[in-house]
Amino acid sequence: MKTKLKKDTKISDLRPEYNLKLHLKDGIRGKYSERYREGTNIVLLAPDVAEVFPTEESVNEALRLVIKLTKVRSKVKKNFN
């Protein structure tokens, strides 16, 4: 049996049993933020770059190629000097 919502009740409102003020009254904002930042390395891509590299894997693959090319270039420089 489906329950009907009251006309004055918004669908996005939480139920009374989910009163966050009661459940989060002892919470400390940002308690774990420093620990989170230490274990995270987030880089924001410019919109034009994000269009070309839409996934994490594609970005990593491209950067690994740049690393390999840099190593090859430095080896070539050493051989010519």
mmCIF file of the N, C-alpha and C atoms, coordinates in Angstrom:
data_MODEL
# 
_entry.id   MODEL 
# 
loop_
_atom_site.group_PDB 
_atom_site.id 
_atom_site.type_symbol 
_atom_site.label_atom_id 
_atom_site.label_alt_id 
_atom_site.label_comp_id 
_atom_site.label_asym_id 
_atom_site.label_entity_id 
_atom_site.label_seq_id 
_atom_site.pdbx_PDB_ins_code 
_atom_site.Cartn_x 
_atom_site.Cartn_y 
_atom_site.Cartn_z 
_atom_site.occupancy 
_atom_site.B_iso_or_equiv 
_atom_site.pdbx_formal_charge 
_atom_site.auth_seq_id 
_atom_site.auth_comp_id 
_atom_site.auth_asym_id 
_atom_site.auth_atom_id 
_atom_site.pdbx_PDB_model_num 
ATOM 1   N N  . MET A 1 1  ? 0.840  -1.181 0.000   1.00 0.00 ? 1  MET A N  1 
ATOM 2   C CA . MET A 1 1  ? 0.000  0.000  0.000   1.00 0.00 ? 1  MET A CA 1 
ATOM 3   C C  . MET A 1 1  ? 0.882  1.241  0.000   1.00 0.00 ? 1  MET A C  1 
ATOM 4   N N  . LYS A 1 2  ? 0.668  2.139  -0.926  1.00 0.00 ? 2  LYS A N  1 
ATOM 5   C CA . LYS A 1 2  ? 1.457  3.359  -1.020  1.00 0.00 ? 2  LYS A CA 1 
ATOM 6   C C  . LYS A 1 2  ? 0.914  4.401  -0.057  1.00 0.00 ? 2  LYS A C  1 
ATOM 7   N N  . THR A 1 3  ? 1.849  5.149  0.530   1.00 0.00 ? 3  THR A N  1 
ATOM 8   C CA . THR A 1 3  ? 1.418  6.231  1.405   1.00 0.00 ? 3  THR A CA 1 
ATOM 9   C C  . THR A 1 3  ? 1.389  7.518  0.596   1.00 0.00 ? 3  THR A C  1 
ATOM 10  N N  . LYS A 1 4  ? 0.435  8.342  0.874   1.00 0.00 ? 4  LYS A N  1 
ATOM 11  C CA . LYS A 1 4  ? 0.298  9.612  0.154   1.00 0.00 ? 4  LYS A CA 1 
ATOM 12  C C  . LYS A 1 4  ? 0.980  10.715 0.952   1.00 0.00 ? 4  LYS A C  1 
ATOM 13  N N  . LEU A 1 5  ? 1.653  11.588 0.226   1.00 0.00 ? 5  LEU A N  1 
ATOM 14  C CA . LEU A 1 5  ? 2.278  12.735 0.866   1.00 0.00 ? 5  LEU A CA 1 
ATOM 15  C C  . LEU A 1 5  ? 1.237  13.823 1.083   1.00 0.00 ? 5  LEU A C  1 
ATOM 16  N N  . LYS A 1 6  ? 1.399  14.531 2.179   1.00 0.00 ? 6  LYS A N  1 
ATOM 17  C CA . LYS A 1 6  ? 0.532  15.674 2.410   1.00 0.00 ? 6  LYS A CA 1 
ATOM 18  C C  . LYS A 1 6  ? 0.864  16.738 1.380   1.00 0.00 ? 6  LYS A C  1 
ATOM 19  N N  . LYS A 1 7  ? -0.102 17.550 1.028   1.00 0.00 ? 7  LYS A N  1 
ATOM 20  C CA . LYS A 1 7  ? 0.113  18.574 0.005   1.00 0.00 ? 7  LYS A CA 1 
ATOM 21  C C  . LYS A 1 7  ? 1.166  19.590 0.419   1.00 0.00 ? 7  LYS A C  1 
ATOM 22  N N  . ASP A 1 8  ? 1.278  19.877 1.718   1.00 0.00 ? 8  ASP A N  1 
ATOM 23  C CA . ASP A 1 8  ? 2.236  20.886 2.159   1.00 0.00 ? 8  ASP A CA 1 
ATOM 24  C C  . ASP A 1 8  ? 3.636  20.289 2.407   1.00 0.00 ? 8  ASP A C  1 
ATOM 25  N N  . THR A 1 9  ? 3.791  18.995 2.246   1.00 0.00 ? 9  THR A N  1 
ATOM 26  C CA . THR A 1 9  ? 5.079  18.349 2.459   1.00 0.00 ? 9  THR A CA 1 
ATOM 27  C C  . THR A 1 9  ? 5.887  18.361 1.168   1.00 0.00 ? 9  THR A C  1 
ATOM 28  N N  . LYS A 1 10 ? 7.114  18.797 1.269   1.00 0.00 ? 10 LYS A N  1 
ATOM 29  C CA . LYS A 1 10 ? 7.990  18.790 0.112   1.00 0.00 ? 10 LYS A CA 1 
ATOM 30  C C  . LYS A 1 10 ? 8.643  17.407 0.011   1.00 0.00 ? 10 LYS A C  1 
ATOM 31  N N  . ILE A 1 11 ? 8.810  16.928 -1.186  1.00 0.00 ? 11 ILE A N  1 
ATOM 32  C CA . ILE A 1 11 ? 9.410  15.611 -1.398  1.00 0.00 ? 11 ILE A CA 1 
ATOM 33  C C  . ILE A 1 11 ? 10.862 15.599 -0.919  1.00 0.00 ? 11 ILE A C  1 
ATOM 34  N N  . SER A 1 12 ? 11.576 16.716 -1.046  1.00 0.00 ? 12 SER A N  1 
ATOM 35  C CA . SER A 1 12 ? 12.985 16.765 -0.676  1.00 0.00 ? 12 SER A CA 1 
ATOM 36  C C  . SER A 1 12 ? 13.218 16.865 0.831   1.00 0.00 ? 12 SER A C  1 
ATOM 37  N N  . ASP A 1 13 ? 12.185 17.101 1.622   1.00 0.00 ? 13 ASP A N  1 
ATOM 38  C CA . ASP A 1 13 ? 12.352 17.200 3.071   1.00 0.00 ? 13 ASP A CA 1 
ATOM 39  C C  . ASP A 1 13 ? 12.693 15.838 3.659   1.00 0.00 ? 13 ASP A C  1 
ATOM 40  N N  . LEU A 1 14 ? 13.553 15.857 4.674   1.00 0.00 ? 14 LEU A N  1 
ATOM 41  C CA . LEU A 1 14 ? 13.903 14.618 5.359   1.00 0.00 ? 14 LEU A CA 1 
ATOM 42  C C  . LEU A 1 14 ? 12.793 14.211 6.317   1.00 0.00 ? 14 LEU A C  1 
ATOM 43  N N  . ARG A 1 15 ? 12.705 12.949 6.562   1.00 0.00 ? 15 ARG A N  1 
ATOM 44  C CA . ARG A 1 15 ? 11.744 12.460 7.545   1.00 0.00 ? 15 ARG A CA 1 
ATOM 45  C C  . ARG A 1 15 ? 12.188 12.889 8.946   1.00 0.00 ? 15 ARG A C  1 
ATOM 46  N N  . PRO A 1 16 ? 11.277 12.977 9.881   1.00 0.00 ? 16 PRO A N  1 
ATOM 47  C CA . PRO A 1 16 ? 11.628 13.414 11.241  1.00 0.00 ? 16 PRO A CA 1 
ATOM 48  C C  . PRO A 1 16 ? 12.696 12.532 11.889  1.00 0.00 ? 16 PRO A C  1 
ATOM 49  N N  . GLU A 1 17 ? 12.696 11.242 11.592  1.00 0.00 ? 17 GLU A N  1 
ATOM 50  C CA . GLU A 1 17 ? 13.694 10.356 12.211  1.00 0.00 ? 17 GLU A CA 1 
ATOM 51  C C  . GLU A 1 17 ? 15.111 10.608 11.691  1.00 0.00 ? 17 GLU A C  1 
ATOM 52  N N  . TYR A 1 18 ? 15.222 11.391 10.612  1.00 0.00 ? 18 TYR A N  1 
ATOM 53  C CA . TYR A 1 18 ? 16.525 11.740 10.070  1.00 0.00 ? 18 TYR A CA 1 
ATOM 54  C C  . TYR A 1 18 ? 16.916 13.167 10.454  1.00 0.00 ? 18 TYR A C  1 
ATOM 55  N N  . ASN A 1 19 ? 16.541 13.588 11.624  1.00 0.00 ? 19 ASN A N  1 
ATOM 56  C CA . ASN A 1 19 ? 16.850 14.932 12.096  1.00 0.00 ? 19 ASN A CA 1 
ATOM 57  C C  . ASN A 1 19 ? 18.362 15.038 12.315  1.00 0.00 ? 19 ASN A C  1 
ATOM 58  N N  . LEU A 1 20 ? 19.049 15.688 11.404  1.00 0.00 ? 20 LEU A N  1 
ATOM 59  C CA . LEU A 1 20 ? 20.499 15.762 11.454  1.00 0.00 ? 20 LEU A CA 1 
ATOM 60  C C  . LEU A 1 20 ? 21.007 16.564 12.645  1.00 0.00 ? 20 LEU A C  1 
ATOM 61  N N  . LYS A 1 21 ? 20.218 17.494 13.134  1.00 0.00 ? 21 LYS A N  1 
ATOM 62  C CA . LYS A 1 21 ? 20.651 18.272 14.296  1.00 0.00 ? 21 LYS A CA 1 
ATOM 63  C C  . LYS A 1 21 ? 20.849 17.366 15.512  1.00 0.00 ? 21 LYS A C  1 
ATOM 64  N N  . LEU A 1 22 ? 20.014 16.355 15.645  1.00 0.00 ? 22 LEU A N  1 
ATOM 65  C CA . LEU A 1 22 ? 20.163 15.421 16.759  1.00 0.00 ? 22 LEU A CA 1 
ATOM 66  C C  . LEU A 1 22 ? 21.345 14.481 16.555  1.00 0.00 ? 22 LEU A C  1 
ATOM 67  N N  . HIS A 1 23 ? 21.539 14.026 15.325  1.00 0.00 ? 23 HIS A N  1 
ATOM 68  C CA . HIS A 1 23 ? 22.582 13.042 15.051  1.00 0.00 ? 23 HIS A CA 1 
ATOM 69  C C  . HIS A 1 23 ? 23.971 13.662 14.945  1.00 0.00 ? 23 HIS A C  1 
ATOM 70  N N  . LEU A 1 24 ? 24.033 14.909 14.565  1.00 0.00 ? 24 LEU A N  1 
ATOM 71  C CA . LEU A 1 24 ? 25.325 15.551 14.345  1.00 0.00 ? 24 LEU A CA 1 
ATOM 72  C C  . LEU A 1 24 ? 25.637 16.629 15.376  1.00 0.00 ? 24 LEU A C  1 
ATOM 73  N N  . LYS A 1 25 ? 24.984 16.581 16.508  1.00 0.00 ? 25 LYS A N  1 
ATOM 74  C CA . LYS A 1 25 ? 25.154 17.645 17.493  1.00 0.00 ? 25 LYS A CA 1 
ATOM 75  C C  . LYS A 1 25 ? 26.565 17.709 18.064  1.00 0.00 ? 25 LYS A C  1 
ATOM 76  N N  . ASP A 1 26 ? 27.293 16.589 18.096  1.00 0.00 ? 26 ASP A N  1 
ATOM 77  C CA . ASP A 1 26 ? 28.636 16.573 18.656  1.00 0.00 ? 26 ASP A CA 1 
ATOM 78  C C  . ASP A 1 26 ? 29.706 16.577 17.569  1.00 0.00 ? 26 ASP A C  1 
ATOM 79  N N  . GLY A 1 27 ? 29.293 16.732 16.325  1.00 0.00 ? 27 GLY A N  1 
ATOM 80  C CA . GLY A 1 27 ? 30.244 16.687 15.220  1.00 0.00 ? 27 GLY A CA 1 
ATOM 81  C C  . GLY A 1 27 ? 31.136 17.916 15.157  1.00 0.00 ? 27 GLY A C  1 
ATOM 82  N N  . ILE A 1 28 ? 32.331 17.704 14.640  1.00 0.00 ? 28 ILE A N  1 
ATOM 83  C CA . ILE A 1 28 ? 33.286 18.794 14.459  1.00 0.00 ? 28 ILE A CA 1 
ATOM 84  C C  . ILE A 1 28 ? 33.525 18.942 12.966  1.00 0.00 ? 28 ILE A C  1 
ATOM 85  N N  . ARG A 1 29 ? 33.243 20.112 12.451  1.00 0.00 ? 29 ARG A N  1 
ATOM 86  C CA . ARG A 1 29 ? 33.384 20.353 11.018  1.00 0.00 ? 29 ARG A CA 1 
ATOM 87  C C  . ARG A 1 29 ? 34.866 20.312 10.630  1.00 0.00 ? 29 ARG A C  1 
ATOM 88  N N  . GLY A 1 30 ? 35.169 19.549 9.584   1.00 0.00 ? 30 GLY A N  1 
ATOM 89  C CA . GLY A 1 30 ? 36.533 19.471 9.077   1.00 0.00 ? 30 GLY A CA 1 
ATOM 90  C C  . GLY A 1 30 ? 37.478 18.643 9.923   1.00 0.00 ? 30 GLY A C  1 
ATOM 91  N N  . LYS A 1 31 ? 36.941 17.790 10.760  1.00 0.00 ? 31 LYS A N  1 
ATOM 92  C CA . LYS A 1 31 ? 37.758 17.011 11.689  1.00 0.00 ? 31 LYS A CA 1 
ATOM 93  C C  . LYS A 1 31 ? 38.812 16.171 10.961  1.00 0.00 ? 31 LYS A C  1 
ATOM 94  N N  . TYR A 1 32 ? 38.469 15.606 9.827   1.00 0.00 ? 32 TYR A N  1 
ATOM 95  C CA . TYR A 1 32 ? 39.383 14.729 9.095   1.00 0.00 ? 32 TYR A CA 1 
ATOM 96  C C  . TYR A 1 32 ? 39.915 15.370 7.816   1.00 0.00 ? 32 TYR A C  1 
ATOM 97  N N  . SER A 1 33 ? 39.697 16.653 7.628   1.00 0.00 ? 33 SER A N  1 
ATOM 98  C CA . SER A 1 33 ? 40.083 17.289 6.365   1.00 0.00 ? 33 SER A CA 1 
ATOM 99  C C  . SER A 1 33 ? 41.594 17.256 6.137   1.00 0.00 ? 33 SER A C  1 
ATOM 100 N N  . GLU A 1 34 ? 42.372 17.474 7.178   1.00 0.00 ? 34 GLU A N  1 
ATOM 101 C CA . GLU A 1 34 ? 43.831 17.466 7.017   1.00 0.00 ? 34 GLU A CA 1 
ATOM 102 C C  . GLU A 1 34 ? 44.335 16.072 6.646   1.00 0.00 ? 34 GLU A C  1 
ATOM 103 N N  . ARG A 1 35 ? 43.806 15.064 7.290   1.00 0.00 ? 35 ARG A N  1 
ATOM 104 C CA . ARG A 1 35 ? 44.188 13.680 6.974   1.00 0.00 ? 35 ARG A CA 1 
ATOM 105 C C  . ARG A 1 35 ? 43.782 13.337 5.543   1.00 0.00 ? 35 ARG A C  1 
ATOM 106 N N  . TYR A 1 36 ? 42.639 13.823 5.107   1.00 0.00 ? 36 TYR A N  1 
ATOM 107 C CA . TYR A 1 36 ? 42.170 13.568 3.749   1.00 0.00 ? 36 TYR A CA 1 
ATOM 108 C C  . TYR A 1 36 ? 43.101 14.210 2.728   1.00 0.00 ? 36 TYR A C  1 
ATOM 109 N N  . ARG A 1 37 ? 43.491 15.465 2.985   1.00 0.00 ? 37 ARG A N  1 
ATOM 110 C CA . ARG A 1 37 ? 44.373 16.173 2.054   1.00 0.00 ? 37 ARG A CA 1 
ATOM 111 C C  . ARG A 1 37 ? 45.746 15.520 1.956   1.00 0.00 ? 37 ARG A C  1 
ATOM 112 N N  . GLU A 1 38 ? 46.242 14.962 3.050   1.00 0.00 ? 38 GLU A N  1 
ATOM 113 C CA . GLU A 1 38 ? 47.552 14.314 3.027   1.00 0.00 ? 38 GLU A CA 1 
ATOM 114 C C  . GLU A 1 38 ? 47.565 13.110 2.092   1.00 0.00 ? 38 GLU A C  1 
ATOM 115 N N  . GLY A 1 39 ? 46.472 12.384 2.019   1.00 0.00 ? 39 GLY A N  1 
ATOM 116 C CA . GLY A 1 39 ? 46.412 11.176 1.204   1.00 0.00 ? 39 GLY A CA 1 
ATOM 117 C C  . GLY A 1 39 ? 45.831 11.393 -0.169  1.00 0.00 ? 39 GLY A C  1 
ATOM 118 N N  . THR A 1 40 ? 45.639 12.644 -0.559  1.00 0.00 ? 40 THR A N  1 
ATOM 119 C CA . THR A 1 40 ? 44.985 12.922 -1.825  1.00 0.00 ? 40 THR A CA 1 
ATOM 120 C C  . THR A 1 40 ? 45.837 13.869 -2.656  1.00 0.00 ? 40 THR A C  1 
ATOM 121 N N  . ASN A 1 41 ? 45.852 13.624 -3.939  1.00 0.00 ? 41 ASN A N  1 
ATOM 122 C CA . ASN A 1 41 ? 46.554 14.517 -4.854  1.00 0.00 ? 41 ASN A CA 1 
ATOM 123 C C  . ASN A 1 41 ? 45.583 14.837 -5.987  1.00 0.00 ? 41 ASN A C  1 
ATOM 124 N N  . ILE A 1 42 ? 44.863 15.921 -5.819  1.00 0.00 ? 42 ILE A N  1 
ATOM 125 C CA . ILE A 1 42 ? 43.834 16.290 -6.790  1.00 0.00 ? 42 ILE A CA 1 
ATOM 126 C C  . ILE A 1 42 ? 44.360 17.440 -7.643  1.00 0.00 ? 42 ILE A C  1 
ATOM 127 N N  . VAL A 1 43 ? 44.204 17.294 -8.936  1.00 0.00 ? 43 VAL A N  1 
ATOM 128 C CA . VAL A 1 43 ? 44.590 18.334 -9.875  1.00 0.00 ? 43 VAL A CA 1 
ATOM 129 C C  . VAL A 1 43 ? 43.373 18.652 -10.728 1.00 0.00 ? 43 VAL A C  1 
ATOM 130 N N  . LEU A 1 44 ? 43.019 19.919 -10.814 1.00 0.00 ? 44 LEU A N  1 
ATOM 131 C CA . LEU A 1 44 ? 41.884 20.321 -11.631 1.00 0.00 ? 44 LEU A CA 1 
ATOM 132 C C  . LEU A 1 44 ? 42.372 20.608 -13.047 1.00 0.00 ? 44 LEU A C  1 
ATOM 133 N N  . LEU A 1 45 ? 41.700 20.021 -14.009 1.00 0.00 ? 45 LEU A N  1 
ATOM 134 C CA . LEU A 1 45 ? 42.052 20.229 -15.408 1.00 0.00 ? 45 LEU A CA 1 
ATOM 135 C C  . LEU A 1 45 ? 41.277 21.405 -15.979 1.00 0.00 ? 45 LEU A C  1 
ATOM 136 N N  . ALA A 1 46 ? 41.920 22.116 -16.872 1.00 0.00 ? 46 ALA A N  1 
ATOM 137 C CA . ALA A 1 46 ? 41.229 23.183 -17.583 1.00 0.00 ? 46 ALA A CA 1 
ATOM 138 C C  . ALA A 1 46 ? 40.154 22.542 -18.455 1.00 0.00 ? 46 ALA A C  1 
ATOM 139 N N  . PRO A 1 47 ? 39.064 23.230 -18.717 1.00 0.00 ? 47 PRO A N  1 
ATOM 140 C CA . PRO A 1 47 ? 37.964 22.644 -19.487 1.00 0.00 ? 47 PRO A CA 1 
ATOM 141 C C  . PRO A 1 47 ? 38.380 22.090 -20.851 1.00 0.00 ? 47 PRO A C  1 
ATOM 142 N N  . ASP A 1 48 ? 39.287 22.789 -21.553 1.00 0.00 ? 48 ASP A N  1 
ATOM 143 C CA . ASP A 1 48 ? 39.707 22.291 -22.866 1.00 0.00 ? 48 ASP A CA 1 
ATOM 144 C C  . ASP A 1 48 ? 40.526 21.009 -22.753 1.00 0.00 ? 48 ASP A C  1 
ATOM 145 N N  . VAL A 1 49 ? 41.301 20.885 -21.688 1.00 0.00 ? 49 VAL A N  1 
ATOM 146 C CA . VAL A 1 49 ? 42.081 19.660 -21.469 1.00 0.00 ? 49 VAL A CA 1 
ATOM 147 C C  . VAL A 1 49 ? 41.154 18.522 -21.053 1.00 0.00 ? 49 VAL A C  1 
ATOM 148 N N  . ALA A 1 50 ? 40.176 18.827 -20.214 1.00 0.00 ? 50 ALA A N  1 
ATOM 149 C CA . ALA A 1 50 ? 39.229 17.813 -19.757 1.00 0.00 ? 50 ALA A CA 1 
ATOM 150 C C  . ALA A 1 50 ? 38.410 17.231 -20.906 1.00 0.00 ? 50 ALA A C  1 
ATOM 151 N N  . GLU A 1 51 ? 38.182 18.012 -21.955 1.00 0.00 ? 51 GLU A N  1 
ATOM 152 C CA . GLU A 1 51 ? 37.463 17.495 -23.121 1.00 0.00 ? 51 GLU A CA 1 
ATOM 153 C C  . GLU A 1 51 ? 38.270 16.422 -23.842 1.00 0.00 ? 51 GLU A C  1 
ATOM 154 N N  . VAL A 1 52 ? 39.585 16.621 -23.899 1.00 0.00 ? 52 VAL A N  1 
ATOM 155 C CA . VAL A 1 52 ? 40.465 15.681 -24.597 1.00 0.00 ? 52 VAL A CA 1 
ATOM 156 C C  . VAL A 1 52 ? 40.748 14.455 -23.734 1.00 0.00 ? 52 VAL A C  1 
ATOM 157 N N  . PHE A 1 53 ? 40.876 14.667 -22.424 1.00 0.00 ? 53 PHE A N  1 
ATOM 158 C CA . PHE A 1 53 ? 41.173 13.584 -21.484 1.00 0.00 ? 53 PHE A CA 1 
ATOM 159 C C  . PHE A 1 53 ? 40.028 13.457 -20.482 1.00 0.00 ? 53 PHE A C  1 
ATOM 160 N N  . PRO A 1 54 ? 38.952 12.795 -20.853 1.00 0.00 ? 54 PRO A N  1 
ATOM 161 C CA . PRO A 1 54 ? 37.764 12.773 -19.999 1.00 0.00 ? 54 PRO A CA 1 
ATOM 162 C C  . PRO A 1 54 ? 37.842 11.829 -18.797 1.00 0.00 ? 54 PRO A C  1 
ATOM 163 N N  . THR A 1 55 ? 38.816 10.903 -18.788 1.00 0.00 ? 55 THR A N  1 
ATOM 164 C CA . THR A 1 55 ? 38.882 9.945  -17.682 1.00 0.00 ? 55 THR A CA 1 
ATOM 165 C C  . THR A 1 55 ? 40.224 10.023 -16.985 1.00 0.00 ? 55 THR A C  1 
ATOM 166 N N  . GLU A 1 56 ? 40.243 9.527  -15.772 1.00 0.00 ? 56 GLU A N  1 
ATOM 167 C CA . GLU A 1 56 ? 41.474 9.465  -14.985 1.00 0.00 ? 56 GLU A CA 1 
ATOM 168 C C  . GLU A 1 56 ? 42.536 8.638  -15.707 1.00 0.00 ? 56 GLU A C  1 
ATOM 169 N N  . GLU A 1 57 ? 42.104 7.539  -16.305 1.00 0.00 ? 57 GLU A N  1 
ATOM 170 C CA . GLU A 1 57 ? 43.039 6.646  -16.999 1.00 0.00 ? 57 GLU A CA 1 
ATOM 171 C C  . GLU A 1 57 ? 43.690 7.351  -18.185 1.00 0.00 ? 57 GLU A C  1 
ATOM 172 N N  . SER A 1 58 ? 42.907 8.132  -18.943 1.00 0.00 ? 58 SER A N  1 
ATOM 173 C CA . SER A 1 58 ? 43.464 8.809  -20.111 1.00 0.00 ? 58 SER A CA 1 
ATOM 174 C C  . SER A 1 58 ? 44.487 9.864  -19.707 1.00 0.00 ? 58 SER A C  1 
ATOM 175 N N  . VAL A 1 59 ? 44.241 10.554 -18.612 1.00 0.00 ? 59 VAL A N  1 
ATOM 176 C CA . VAL A 1 59 ? 45.195 11.551 -18.123 1.00 0.00 ? 59 VAL A CA 1 
ATOM 177 C C  . VAL A 1 59 ? 46.478 10.861 -17.691 1.00 0.00 ? 59 VAL A C  1 
ATOM 178 N N  . ASN A 1 60 ? 46.356 9.791  -16.924 1.00 0.00 ? 60 ASN A N  1 
ATOM 179 C CA . ASN A 1 60 ? 47.538 9.074  -16.446 1.00 0.00 ? 60 ASN A CA 1 
ATOM 180 C C  . ASN A 1 60 ? 48.347 8.495  -17.600 1.00 0.00 ? 60 ASN A C  1 
ATOM 181 N N  . GLU A 1 61 ? 47.685 7.960  -18.590 1.00 0.00 ? 61 GLU A N  1 
ATOM 182 C CA . GLU A 1 61 ? 48.378 7.400  -19.751 1.00 0.00 ? 61 GLU A CA 1 
ATOM 183 C C  . GLU A 1 61 ? 49.175 8.487  -20.482 1.00 0.00 ? 61 GLU A C  1 
ATOM 184 N N  . ALA A 1 62 ? 48.573 9.638  -20.674 1.00 0.00 ? 62 ALA A N  1 
ATOM 185 C CA . ALA A 1 62 ? 49.251 10.742 -21.353 1.00 0.00 ? 62 ALA A CA 1 
ATOM 186 C C  . ALA A 1 62 ? 50.444 11.234 -20.536 1.00 0.00 ? 62 ALA A C  1 
ATOM 187 N N  . LEU A 1 63 ? 50.286 11.336 -19.238 1.00 0.00 ? 63 LEU A N  1 
ATOM 188 C CA . LEU A 1 63 ? 51.394 11.797 -18.400 1.00 0.00 ? 63 LEU A CA 1 
ATOM 189 C C  . LEU A 1 63 ? 52.534 10.782 -18.358 1.00 0.00 ? 63 LEU A C  1 
ATOM 190 N N  . ARG A 1 64 ? 52.195 9.502  -18.359 1.00 0.00 ? 64 ARG A N  1 
ATOM 191 C CA . ARG A 1 64 ? 53.247 8.473  -18.395 1.00 0.00 ? 64 ARG A CA 1 
ATOM 192 C C  . ARG A 1 64 ? 54.040 8.563  -19.696 1.00 0.00 ? 64 ARG A C  1 
ATOM 193 N N  . LEU A 1 65 ? 53.365 8.849  -20.791 1.00 0.00 ? 65 LEU A N  1 
ATOM 194 C CA . LEU A 1 65 ? 54.045 9.020  -22.073 1.00 0.00 ? 65 LEU A CA 1 
ATOM 195 C C  . LEU A 1 65 ? 54.981 10.230 -22.024 1.00 0.00 ? 65 LEU A C  1 
ATOM 196 N N  . VAL A 1 66 ? 54.536 11.321 -21.429 1.00 0.00 ? 66 VAL A N  1 
ATOM 197 C CA . VAL A 1 66 ? 55.386 12.507 -21.284 1.00 0.00 ? 66 VAL A CA 1 
ATOM 198 C C  . VAL A 1 66 ? 56.623 12.164 -20.454 1.00 0.00 ? 66 VAL A C  1 
ATOM 199 N N  . ILE A 1 67 ? 56.453 11.400 -19.386 1.00 0.00 ? 67 ILE A N  1 
ATOM 200 C CA . ILE A 1 67 ? 57.582 10.996 -18.548 1.00 0.00 ? 67 ILE A CA 1 
ATOM 201 C C  . ILE A 1 67 ? 58.576 10.176 -19.361 1.00 0.00 ? 67 ILE A C  1 
ATOM 202 N N  . LYS A 1 68 ? 58.074 9.211  -20.139 1.00 0.00 ? 68 LYS A N  1 
ATOM 203 C CA . LYS A 1 68 ? 58.959 8.382  -20.964 1.00 0.00 ? 68 LYS A CA 1 
ATOM 204 C C  . LYS A 1 68 ? 59.708 9.232  -21.985 1.00 0.00 ? 68 LYS A C  1 
ATOM 205 N N  . LEU A 1 69 ? 59.009 10.158 -22.630 1.00 0.00 ? 69 LEU A N  1 
ATOM 206 C CA . LEU A 1 69 ? 59.646 11.012 -23.626 1.00 0.00 ? 69 LEU A CA 1 
ATOM 207 C C  . LEU A 1 69 ? 60.704 11.908 -22.990 1.00 0.00 ? 69 LEU A C  1 
ATOM 208 N N  . THR A 1 70 ? 60.463 12.380 -21.798 1.00 0.00 ? 70 THR A N  1 
ATOM 209 C CA . THR A 1 70 ? 61.434 13.210 -21.084 1.00 0.00 ? 70 THR A CA 1 
ATOM 210 C C  . THR A 1 70 ? 62.686 12.407 -20.777 1.00 0.00 ? 70 THR A C  1 
ATOM 211 N N  . LYS A 1 71 ? 62.510 11.144 -20.365 1.00 0.00 ? 71 LYS A N  1 
ATOM 212 C CA . LYS A 1 71 ? 63.660 10.284 -20.071 1.00 0.00 ? 71 LYS A CA 1 
ATOM 213 C C  . LYS A 1 71 ? 64.457 10.003 -21.338 1.00 0.00 ? 71 LYS A C  1 
ATOM 214 N N  . VAL A 1 72 ? 63.773 9.739  -22.433 1.00 0.00 ? 72 VAL A N  1 
ATOM 215 C CA . VAL A 1 72 ? 64.445 9.474  -23.707 1.00 0.00 ? 72 VAL A CA 1 
ATOM 216 C C  . VAL A 1 72 ? 65.227 10.709 -24.142 1.00 0.00 ? 72 VAL A C  1 
ATOM 217 N N  . ARG A 1 73 ? 64.619 11.870 -24.024 1.00 0.00 ? 73 ARG A N  1 
ATOM 218 C CA . ARG A 1 73 ? 65.278 13.116 -24.434 1.00 0.00 ? 73 ARG A CA 1 
ATOM 219 C C  . ARG A 1 73 ? 66.524 13.376 -23.600 1.00 0.00 ? 73 ARG A C  1 
ATOM 220 N N  . SER A 1 74 ? 66.448 13.128 -22.295 1.00 0.00 ? 74 SER A N  1 
ATOM 221 C CA . SER A 1 74 ? 67.614 13.376 -21.444 1.00 0.00 ? 74 SER A CA 1 
ATOM 222 C C  . SER A 1 74 ? 68.735 12.386 -21.758 1.00 0.00 ? 74 SER A C  1 
ATOM 223 N N  . LYS A 1 75 ? 68.385 11.145 -22.126 1.00 0.00 ? 75 LYS A N  1 
ATOM 224 C CA . LYS A 1 75 ? 69.403 10.163 -22.521 1.00 0.00 ? 75 LYS A CA 1 
ATOM 225 C C  . LYS A 1 75 ? 70.072 10.586 -23.820 1.00 0.00 ? 75 LYS A C  1 
ATOM 226 N N  . VAL A 1 76 ? 69.302 11.099 -24.760 1.00 0.00 ? 76 VAL A N  1 
ATOM 227 C CA . VAL A 1 76 ? 69.848 11.541 -26.046 1.00 0.00 ? 76 VAL A CA 1 
ATOM 228 C C  . VAL A 1 76 ? 70.790 12.716 -25.827 1.00 0.00 ? 76 VAL A C  1 
ATOM 229 N N  . LYS A 1 77 ? 70.410 13.646 -24.966 1.00 0.00 ? 77 LYS A N  1 
ATOM 230 C CA . LYS A 1 77 ? 71.269 14.802 -24.663 1.00 0.00 ? 77 LYS A CA 1 
ATOM 231 C C  . LYS A 1 77 ? 72.594 14.351 -24.065 1.00 0.00 ? 77 LYS A C  1 
ATOM 232 N N  . LYS A 1 78 ? 72.566 13.396 -23.154 1.00 0.00 ? 78 LYS A N  1 
ATOM 233 C CA . LYS A 1 78 ? 73.784 12.905 -22.518 1.00 0.00 ? 78 LYS A CA 1 
ATOM 234 C C  . LYS A 1 78 ? 74.695 12.245 -23.530 1.00 0.00 ? 78 LYS A C  1 
ATOM 235 N N  . ASN A 1 79 ? 74.130 11.516 -24.496 1.00 0.00 ? 79 ASN A N  1 
ATOM 236 C CA . ASN A 1 79 ? 74.934 10.825 -25.488 1.00 0.00 ? 79 ASN A CA 1 
ATOM 237 C C  . ASN A 1 79 ? 75.608 11.794 -26.454 1.00 0.00 ? 79 ASN A C  1 
ATOM 238 N N  . PHE A 1 80 ? 75.008 12.938 -26.718 1.00 0.00 ? 80 PHE A N  1 
ATOM 239 C CA . PHE A 1 80 ? 75.582 13.900 -27.651 1.00 0.00 ? 80 PHE A CA 1 
ATOM 240 C C  . PHE A 1 80 ? 76.563 14.845 -26.990 1.00 0.00 ? 80 PHE A C  1 
ATOM 241 N N  . ASN A 1 81 ? 76.596 14.914 -25.681 1.00 0.00 ? 81 ASN A N  1 
ATOM 242 C CA . ASN A 1 81 ? 77.506 15.820 -24.978 1.00 0.00 ? 81 ASN A CA 1 
ATOM 243 C C  . ASN A 1 81 ? 78.803 15.180 -24.714 1.00 0.00 ? 81 ASN A C  1 
# 
